[in-house]
Amino acid sequence: MKRFIFVLLCSVLATACASSVAPDPAEAVAAWPVPDTHCASDSVLLDAQFETGNLGLCTVEADGSFTLKLVPEDRPPINPSAWYAFRASGEAGETVRVTLTMDHGYARYWPKISDDGKNWARIPEDFVSGRERRSKEMSFRFKLQSAQTWVAGQEIIDSETYDRWLEDLDAVEDVDVSLLAPSQEGRPVFIAQTPDKPEFILMIGRQHPPEVTGAIGMKVFLDTVFSNSELALRFRERFKLGVVPLMNPDGLANGHWRHSAGDKDMNRDWGPFDLPETQAVMRWIEDLEESGHELKLVMDFHSTWEDLFYTPPIVEEPLDFSSAWLAASRERLPGFPFKHVPSTNLKQPNAKNYFYRSRGIPAVTYECGDETDREAIRDAAVVFAEELMREMLAR
């Protein structure tokens, strides 16, 4: 019997028993205003009382429309990825008008809408105004199709979605899902791993909560790696895999733009290691290294304006792993434009830089475009996974 249900119970106990770190009083003074959890006009209620919810600071205007001021979770201002997710409740047929204003951010995410919180569509362009690149304000309207409608910057992929995915992974014959550590607020951080091999690979995702397209690409990428294809079986026969799909459950649950429970961007903590989540990953790696295993590759899944891959600098002779892998993928993806961006600044303490600097191994930040067609992301992820496995096996 696989251990996932047992581990999930353990994680619940960890959540109940873990104590959160008390904030520094000086940091508390410097924090932005706490977003509202709900606000209401005469006929419509907006609320953010669900996982990933972020309503910002809500004002009901004289005409019954809503203005939501989106503020980052901490000072100093972080990457301006103004996240929003709310639920609108009222009578079916009611038209709801919303204006978003961004404090230290811009309108990165085109509004998506759902009648069930699971199936999503873009709000049509005719219903949206002011969403030019890096605009500080965006307005849109939508009609309630039923008693409640969800609106968010991206599709909501919450912890329950990850639980279902981890259950599927745990059902794969050579995969074991276990609790890696509790997060800062006591939520479970899970790892899926395969049996020990001399060489191992780490793949992580969702360090930044709103970066949903990266999560979409990661799932398909890993489903390909964990499949029963001849290529995937050979790959897993040679390499041990460790996968942490949800690195930042606190930031996701709290509807943060970028940070975890504290005032730190998790992808700026590879080197300082102030956060329990990055510390836990490093303990896992160092335990394996101390027992003679060799880390060969790290992949970190994210989202940004366009599809691209941040990699270490290019080496011509012999051609570096990332260049060979992406060149082979490009040949199979003539209709999927993406960029290969070798890093020139390796000082930033992100995951890619840390593992390249500390171990001299290939380390890749896999970025999916915010508004790239979702089926195109899925189709491309299969190719990227297959070509990665071929290239790794060839080295």
LINTA-V487360 format. One record per residue. N is the residue number from 1. RES is the residue in one letter. SS is DSSP state (A for helix, B for strand, O for the rest). PHI is phi in radians with two decimals (none if undefined). D_LAST is the distance of its C-alpha to the last C-alpha in Angstrom with 1 decimal. Layout:
N&RES&SS&PHI&D_LAST + N&RES&SS&PHI&D_LAST
This chain:
1&M&O&none&35.7 + 2&K&O&-1.21&33.1 + 3&R&O&-1.71&33.9 + 4&F&A&-1.09&33.8 + 5&I&A&-1.11&37.6 + 6&F&A&-1.07&38.2 + 7&V&A&-1.16&35.8 + 8&L&A&-1.08&37.3 + 9&L&A&-1.08&40.7 + 10&C&A&-1.04&39.4 + 11&S&A&-1.18&38.2 + 12&V&A&-1.11&41.7 + 13&L&A&-1.10&43.3 + 14&A&A&-1.08&40.9 + 15&T&A&-1.10&42.1 + 16&A&A&-1.23&45.7 + 17&C&A&-1.58&45.4 + 18&A&O&-1.24&43.2 + 19&S&O&-1.83&45.2 + 20&S&O&-1.37&44.3 + 21&V&O&-1.33&44.3 + 22&A&O&-1.18&47.6 + 23&P&O&-1.22&47.4 + 24&D&O&-1.19&48.6 + 25&P&A&-0.98&52.1 + 26&A&A&-1.14&51.2 + 27&E&A&-1.18&48.2 + 28&A&A&-1.09&50.4 + 29&V&A&-1.12&52.9 + 30&A&A&-1.47&50.2 + 31&A&O&-1.22&48.8 + 32&W&O&-1.25&49.4 + 33&P&O&-1.02&51.9 + 34&V&O&-1.30&50.9 + 35&P&O&-1.04&50.3 + 36&D&O&-1.21&53.0 + 37&T&O&-1.66&52.4 + 38&H&B&-2.89&54.8 + 39&C&B&-2.78&57.6 + 40&A&B&-2.50&60.0 + 41&S&O&-1.61&62.3 + 42&D&O&-1.16&65.3 + 43&S&O&-2.27&63.3 + 44&V&O&-2.34&59.6 + 45&L&B&-1.91&57.7 + 46&L&B&-1.86&54.3 + 47&D&B&-2.50&52.3 + 48&A&O&-2.24&48.9 + 49&Q&O&-1.60&49.5 + 50&F&O&-2.74&46.3 + 51&E&O&-1.04&42.7 + 52&T&O&1.44&41.1 + 53&G&O&-1.11&44.6 + 54&N&B&-2.67&45.6 + 55&L&O&-1.65&49.0 + 56&G&O&1.23&49.3 + 57&L&B&-1.73&53.0 + 58&C&B&-1.74&55.1 + 59&T&B&-2.17&58.3 + 60&V&B&-1.65&60.5 + 61&E&O&-1.42&62.2 + 62&A&O&-1.06&65.8 + 63&D&O&-1.53&64.8 + 64&G&O&1.55&62.7 + 65&S&O&-1.41&59.3 + 66&F&B&-2.06&56.8 + 67&T&B&-2.02&55.2 + 68&L&B&-1.97&52.1 + 69&K&B&-1.60&51.1 + 70&L&B&-1.59&47.5 + 71&V&O&-2.14&46.8 + 72&P&O&-1.19&43.7 + 73&E&O&-1.33&43.6 + 74&D&O&-2.57&43.8 + 75&R&O&-1.69&44.8 + 76&P&O&-1.23&43.5 + 77&P&O&-0.94&42.5 + 78&I&O&-1.78&38.9 + 79&N&O&-0.80&36.7 + 80&P&O&-1.35&39.3 + 81&S&B&-1.82&38.0 + 82&A&O&-1.11&41.5 + 83&W&O&-1.60&41.0 + 84&Y&O&-2.55&43.8 + 85&A&B&-2.77&44.4 + 86&F&B&-2.59&47.8 + 87&R&B&-2.04&50.0 + 88&A&B&-1.91&53.1 + 89&S&B&-2.13&56.0 + 90&G&O&3.00&59.2 + 91&E&O&-1.45&61.1 + 92&A&O&-0.96&59.2 + 93&G&O&1.70&59.7 + 94&E&O&-1.16&60.0 + 95&T&B&-1.60&58.3 + 96&V&B&-1.98&56.4 + 97&R&B&-2.03&55.9 + 98&V&B&-2.32&53.5 + 99&T&B&-2.06&52.8 + 100&L&B&-1.78&49.8 + 101&T&B&-2.07&50.1 + 102&M&B&-1.91&47.2 + 103&D&O&-1.66&47.9 + 104&H&O&1.03&45.1 + 105&G&O&-2.70&43.1 + 106&Y&B&-2.64&43.1 + 107&A&O&-1.35&42.9 + 108&R&O&-1.31&39.2 + 109&Y&O&-1.88&39.4 + 110&W&O&-1.18&41.4 + 111&P&O&-1.15&43.6 + 112&K&B&-1.99&42.7 + 113&I&B&-2.37&45.3 + 114&S&B&-2.63&45.5 + 115&D&O&-1.59&48.4 + 116&D&O&-2.28&46.7 + 117&G&O&1.35&44.0 + 118&K&O&-2.17&41.3 + 119&N&O&-1.82&41.5 + 120&W&O&-2.15&41.3 + 121&A&B&-2.51&42.3 + 122&R&B&-1.24&42.6 + 123&I&O&-1.14&46.2 + 124&P&O&-0.99&47.4 + 125&E&A&-1.03&47.4 + 126&D&A&-1.14&51.2 + 127&F&A&-1.74&51.5 + 128&V&B&-2.20&49.5 + 129&S&B&-2.43&50.6 + 130&G&O&1.44&49.6 + 131&R&O&-1.74&45.8 + 132&E&O&-1.43&44.8 + 133&R&O&-0.98&41.6 + 134&R&O&1.12&42.3 + 135&S&O&-1.20&45.8 + 136&K&O&-1.53&47.6 + 137&E&B&-2.56&49.5 + 138&M&B&-2.57&48.9 + 139&S&B&-2.12&51.5 + 140&F&B&-2.72&51.2 + 141&R&B&-2.36&53.3 + 142&F&B&-2.70&52.8 + 143&K&B&-1.94&55.1 + 144&L&O&-1.21&55.1 + 145&Q&O&-1.44&54.6 + 146&S&O&-2.55&55.5 + 147&A&O&-1.13&56.7 + 148&Q&B&-2.54&53.4 + 149&T&B&-2.44&50.5 + 150&W&B&-1.70&47.3 + 151&V&B&-2.30&46.2 + 152&A&B&-2.71&43.0 + 153&G&O&-1.14&40.7 + 154&Q&O&-2.49&37.9 + 155&E&O&-0.94&37.8 + 156&I&O&-1.47&38.4 + 157&I&O&-2.04&35.4 + 158&D&O&-1.77&36.9 + 159&S&A&-1.15&36.2 + 160&E&A&-1.09&37.6 + 161&T&A&-1.08&35.0 + 162&Y&A&-1.18&32.2 + 163&D&A&-1.04&34.1 + 164&R&A&-1.13&34.1 + 165&W&A&-1.13&30.4 + 166&L&A&-1.13&29.7 + 167&E&A&-1.09&32.1 + 168&D&A&-1.11&30.1 + 169&L&A&-1.12&26.8 + 170&D&A&-1.14&28.7 + 171&A&O&-1.40&29.8 + 172&V&O&-1.21&26.3 + 173&E&O&-0.97&26.2 + 174&D&O&-1.85&23.3 + 175&V&B&-2.04&24.0 + 176&D&B&-2.16&26.5 + 177&V&B&-1.80&28.2 + 178&S&B&-2.53&30.0 + 179&L&B&-1.35&31.8 + 180&L&B&-1.39&29.7 + 181&A&B&-3.06&32.8 + 182&P&B&-1.36&35.9 + 183&S&O&-1.29&35.9 + 184&Q&O&-1.04&38.4 + 185&E&O&-1.67&41.0 + 186&G&O&1.61&40.1 + 187&R&O&-1.44&38.1 + 188&P&B&-1.30&35.3 + 189&V&B&-1.96&31.7 + 190&F&B&-1.72&29.6 + 191&I&B&-2.23&26.1 + 192&A&B&-1.86&24.4 + 193&Q&B&-2.48&21.9 + 194&T&B&-1.82&20.4 + 195&P&O&-1.05&20.7 + 196&D&O&-1.09&19.2 + 197&K&O&-2.40&15.7 + 198&P&O&-1.04&14.4 + 199&E&B&-1.95&11.9 + 200&F&B&-2.43&13.7 + 201&I&B&-2.30&13.9 + 202&L&B&-1.98&17.2 + 203&M&B&-2.30&18.8 + 204&I&B&-2.27&22.3 + 205&G&B&-2.61&25.0 + 206&R&O&0.99&28.7 + 207&Q&O&-1.15&29.1 + 208&H&O&-1.95&31.7 + 209&P&O&-0.96&34.1 + 210&P&O&-1.30&35.0 + 211&E&O&-1.45&31.5 + 212&V&A&-1.28&31.9 + 213&T&A&-1.12&29.8 + 214&G&A&-1.09&26.7 + 215&A&A&-1.18&27.7 + 216&I&A&-1.09&28.1 + 217&G&A&-1.12&24.7 + 218&M&A&-1.09&23.1 + 219&K&A&-1.05&25.0 + 220&V&A&-1.18&23.9 + 221&F&A&-0.98&20.3 + 222&L&A&-1.31&20.4 + 223&D&A&-1.04&22.7 + 224&T&A&-1.22&20.0 + 225&V&A&-1.16&17.4 + 226&F&O&-1.67&20.2 + 227&S&O&-1.36&21.5 + 228&N&O&-1.72&21.9 + 229&S&O&-1.14&19.9 + 230&E&A&-1.05&17.9 + 231&L&A&-1.14&14.7 + 232&A&A&-1.13&15.8 + 233&L&A&-1.16&16.8 + 234&R&A&-1.12&13.5 + 235&F&A&-1.08&11.8 + 236&R&A&-1.30&14.7 + 237&E&A&-1.26&14.6 + 238&R&A&-1.56&11.4 + 239&F&B&-1.99&12.0 + 240&K&B&-1.37&15.5 + 241&L&B&-2.01&16.7 + 242&G&B&-2.17&19.6 + 243&V&B&-2.22&21.4 + 244&V&B&-2.05&24.6 + 245&P&O&-1.19&26.0 + 246&L&O&-2.19&29.2 + 247&M&O&-1.32&29.0 + 248&N&O&-2.18&32.4 + 249&P&A&-1.16&35.0 + 250&D&A&-1.19&37.8 + 251&G&A&-1.09&37.3 + 252&L&A&-1.12&36.9 + 253&A&A&-1.08&40.1 + 254&N&O&-1.55&42.1 + 255&G&O&1.20&41.3 + 256&H&O&-1.32&39.9 + 257&W&O&-1.23&38.6 + 258&R&O&-2.67&35.7 + 259&H&B&-1.41&36.6 + 260&S&O&-1.61&36.5 + 261&A&O&-1.22&39.7 + 262&G&O&-1.55&40.3 + 263&D&O&-1.80&40.5 + 264&K&O&-2.26&36.8 + 265&D&B&-1.28&34.0 + 266&M&A&-1.04&31.3 + 267&N&A&-1.48&28.5 + 268&R&A&-2.19&30.3 + 269&D&O&-2.05&30.3 + 270&W&O&-1.60&26.8 + 271&G&O&2.38&28.0 + 272&P&O&-1.15&31.7 + 273&F&O&0.92&31.0 + 274&D&O&-1.50&34.6 + 275&L&O&-1.71&34.0 + 276&P&A&-1.11&33.7 + 277&E&A&-1.23&30.9 + 278&T&A&-1.22&28.5 + 279&Q&A&-1.06&29.7 + 280&A&A&-1.14&29.0 + 281&V&A&-1.08&25.4 + 282&M&A&-1.18&25.0 + 283&R&A&-1.08&26.8 + 284&W&A&-1.07&24.4 + 285&I&A&-1.14&21.4 + 286&E&A&-1.18&23.2 + 287&D&A&-1.10&24.5 + 288&L&A&-1.17&21.1 + 289&E&A&-1.11&20.0 + 290&E&A&-1.14&23.3 + 291&S&O&-1.66&22.6 + 292&G&O&1.73&19.4 + 293&H&O&-1.45&16.8 + 294&E&B&-2.11&14.1 + 295&L&B&-1.29&13.8 + 296&K&B&-1.97&10.4 + 297&L&B&-2.85&11.8 + 298&V&B&-2.22&15.5 + 299&M&B&-2.19&17.1 + 300&D&B&-2.27&20.8 + 301&F&B&-1.68&22.9 + 302&H&B&-2.48&26.0 + 303&S&B&-2.38&28.5 + 304&T&B&-2.71&30.2 + 305&W&O&-1.08&32.3 + 306&E&O&-2.51&29.6 + 307&D&O&-1.48&26.1 + 308&L&B&-2.79&23.5 + 309&F&B&-2.26&20.4 + 310&Y&B&-1.55&20.8 + 311&T&B&-2.38&17.7 + 312&P&O&-1.11&17.3 + 313&P&O&-1.01&18.4 + 314&I&O&-1.30&16.6 + 315&V&O&-2.06&15.0 + 316&E&O&-1.42&15.6 + 317&E&O&-2.27&14.0 + 318&P&O&-1.24&11.1 + 319&L&O&-1.03&11.2 + 320&D&O&-1.16&10.4 + 321&F&A&-0.96&8.5 + 322&S&A&-1.08&12.0 + 323&S&A&-1.14&13.4 + 324&A&A&-1.14&11.0 + 325&W&A&-1.08&11.3 + 326&L&A&-1.26&15.0 + 327&A&A&-1.13&15.7 + 328&A&A&-1.13&14.5 + 329&S&A&-1.18&16.7 + 330&R&A&-1.08&19.5 + 331&E&A&-1.07&19.9 + 332&R&A&-1.61&20.6 + 333&L&O&-2.22&22.9 + 334&P&O&-1.12&25.4 + 335&G&O&-1.75&28.1 + 336&F&O&-2.15&26.4 + 337&P&O&-1.24&26.5 + 338&F&O&-2.60&24.3 + 339&K&B&-1.93&23.5 + 340&H&B&-1.86&20.5 + 341&V&B&-2.07&22.2 + 342&P&B&-1.16&20.4 + 343&S&O&-1.32&22.4 + 344&T&O&-1.91&24.9 + 345&N&O&-1.85&26.7 + 346&L&O&-1.77&24.6 + 347&K&O&-1.48&27.7 + 348&Q&O&-1.03&28.4 + 349&P&O&-1.43&27.7 + 350&N&O&-1.65&25.7 + 351&A&A&-1.09&22.7 + 352&K&A&-1.00&20.1 + 353&N&A&-1.11&21.7 + 354&Y&A&-1.06&22.2 + 355&F&A&-1.27&18.7 + 356&Y&A&-1.20&17.3 + 357&R&A&-1.18&20.3 + 358&S&A&-1.41&20.4 + 359&R&A&-2.26&16.9 + 360&G&O&1.15&15.0 + 361&I&O&-1.87&12.4 + 362&P&B&-1.06&11.9 + 363&A&B&-2.47&15.2 + 364&V&B&-2.24&16.8 + 365&T&B&-1.77&20.4 + 366&Y&B&-1.61&20.7 + 367&E&B&-1.88&24.3 + 368&C&B&-1.76&26.4 + 369&G&B&-1.15&29.6 + 370&D&O&-0.96&32.8 + 371&E&O&-1.97&34.6 + 372&T&O&-1.11&31.9 + 373&D&O&-0.91&32.9 + 374&R&A&-1.14&31.7 + 375&E&A&-1.19&30.8 + 376&A&A&-1.15&28.8 + 377&I&A&-1.06&26.8 + 378&R&A&-1.14&26.3 + 379&D&A&-1.09&25.3 + 380&A&A&-1.18&22.8 + 381&A&A&-1.07&21.3 + 382&V&A&-1.08&20.5 + 383&V&A&-1.14&18.6 + 384&F&A&-1.04&16.7 + 385&A&A&-1.17&15.8 + 386&E&A&-1.13&14.7 + 387&E&A&-1.24&12.6 + 388&L&A&-1.10&10.9 + 389&M&A&-1.08&10.2 + 390&R&A&-1.09&8.9 + 391&E&A&-1.18&6.6 + 392&M&A&-1.13&5.4 + 393&L&A&-1.18&5.5 + 394&A&O&-1.39&3.8 + 395&R&O&-1.85&0.0
